[in-house]
Amino acid sequence: MSRLNTVAKHLAIGALMSAASFGVFAKTSLITDKQRQNAEMLIEKALDSDLGYSIVESLTTEVGPRLGGSEAEKRARDWGVSLGKKLGFDNASIEEFSMPFWDRGHLHITMTSPYVQPLYGTALGGAAPSEKEINADIVYFRDIHALKEVKDGALKGKVAFVDGDAMVKSQTGAGYSQANMRRRIGWQHAERGGSEALVVRSVGSDSHRFPHSGMMSSNDDKWAEIPVIAISNPDADHLRRLHNLDKPISLSLHSESKWKGEVNSGNVILDLVGSEKPEEIVLIGGHLDSWDLGTGAVDDGAGIAITTAAAALIASLPERPKRTIRVVMFGAEEVGLLGAFAYAKQHENNLENHVLATESDFGAQTIWQIVSNVNPQATMLVDDIAKILSPLGIVRGGSDVVGGGPDIIPLAAKGVPTIRLNQNGHDYFDLHHTPDDTLDKIDPDELAQNIAAYAASIYLLADSDVSLKPSK
């Protein structure tokens, strides 16, 4: 997708002004002229502002990697509260919760046969350490389905290697769930087979020697008792070629990853209190934690910057919107949506007052679509919002799409209405959970387009009198 440059910014602004001049919005009944003018002003200000970029630059530079439950994540929470106060939010606080802490530790992994070659790998979240160095032949499995067929005990004294294919690049990230099966559940079948360790192809769409980390799934609250390592796609390709040549392949590996007990994490809450209906909450946000290989710029420093900057721009209007806008910087998302579930539990007595929820957590490339899950009248409102967002290159998508983002899942399950501003994820899984997730991957103009879309749409939803609850 072409990047928004300065010329494109002015074209978008010009399109908005031109549409207003010719009365395109004159028949819109759910958005007043004043609201439309404010939304257009927010878009213009967002496209010309560097606030969002300065936020993600600060987070990634001053705090750095922010593994859930770590000391760095605590520093990030303090950073978030300080930022909220600096930007003039009416409330800036932390809601703590406890969680188990998993630490990556040191890893080495080397192919020792048919010759010696170091591999680029990383332990997967929830993996166990190796009690001693493992030296073993590998058993090759073409994909997770092949590993599922392994007989109990058949892998004793071996290391299982699950191949697969690198993800195909896609605007929507299609293919991630299927590819992610080897990361999530592969360990269960490797353990059942008696394997000393499991090695998997990284779940990503890149061809760089960067391994992709990520959390595995537990099995009835039981975690892996063997090391589980993801290797880079080029290294996985290499092992496949050797296998296809009938070469015997052996590995040497040692991993120190392990669980380290209960710690505190938390969600940062930033509120702009509504002027007429302060009890009604429009919730937006991203997740504050990141994997520890990179600096978490794309996943999800960008989402923190987009939603915080959008709310801050709304706060600069002469009047607050009618409803409260709440930015939640969710903690411990990467290790199991722990902050999201904690928020839903801590606020279970007032979820009826959460009139809408959405999250930015799919990188920093431009938004191309808006989808929603609200009632029919509110769907008309979102249709009208989509017209205002159209000059930004955003189209209207489905009107019955439940979602809002990963951290919104527990709220959506309780009936909270959602929208989603879908981003172009074509390059997202090149960077996802890798050492390559760094600030230089974010284009400031694309980030500004995101902020413009969030600022306009969230303002219009928060300032509306329309009920958003889906029909039962």
Secondary structure, DSSP 8 states (H G I E B T S, - for coil): -----HHHHHHHHHHHHHHHHTTTTTT-SSS-HHHHHHHHHHHHHHHT--HHHHHHHHIIIII----TTSHHHHHHHHHHHHHHHHTT-SEEEEEEEEEEEEE---EEEEEEESS-EE--EEE-BT----SS-EEEEEEEESSHHHHHT--TTTTTT-EEEE--------SS-TTHHHHTHHHHHHHHHHHHTT-SEEEEE-SSS--SS-----B---BTTB--SS-EEEE-HHHHHHHHHHHHTT---EEEEEE--EEEEEEEEEEEEEEE--SSEEEEEEEEEEE----SSS--IIIIIHHHHHHHHHHHHHHTSSS--SEEEEEEEESS-TTTSHHHHHHHHHTGGGGGGEEEE----S-SS-EEEEEEE--HHHHHHHHHHHHHHGGGT-EE--SB---S-GGGHHHHHTT--EEEEEE--TTHHHHTTSTT--GGG--HHHHHHHHHHHHHHHHHHHT---------
